[in-house]
């Protein structure tokens, strides 16, 4: 009889521990971020003035995120970019398949996740004019445009309409942790 009571107590204690864990954190999956990118970041066009001498237009589409899988503590975005620059030296445009690695940063005031410390990991570049005139200049300008773009374009914004835990994360979360395949918002430190 005592053995049965100990087992019931152990099962209840384990259930309580797992149940409390769900109330102290919220996990945001890759799929949720990819769904957000499909509806909020596809075919968004932005124009920039880079370094005062170059104007650039950037359009991203077919974005897909992988969290903590290729690099620890990073989100890897893959997708297409249409990038055009105009300067005193002429105009250049390119269509790119690219891979971006960046650190996710949570803004608790806006409830939004931004990408910081962005690095252009890989790219496949084609142009309508043949070869890019000066790749050594073109790629750093693309990297700068991507940094400016993701500096104020979130990859996800928490929405209370998505459920109680996401609403709680929007109100109480102060930071995020990157785990393989998900971002974890802790409500308590």
Buried (B, 14 or more C-beta within 10 A) or exposed (E): EEEEEEEEEEEEEEEEEEEEEEEEBBBBEBEBBBEBBEEBBBEEEBEBEBEEEBBBBBBBBEBEBBBBBEBEEBBBBBBBBBBBBEBEEEEBBBBBBBBBBBBBBBEBEEBBBBBEEBBBBEBEBEBEEEEBEEEEBBBEBBBBBBBBBBEEBBBBEBEEEBEEBBBBBBEBBEEBBBEEEBBBBBBEE
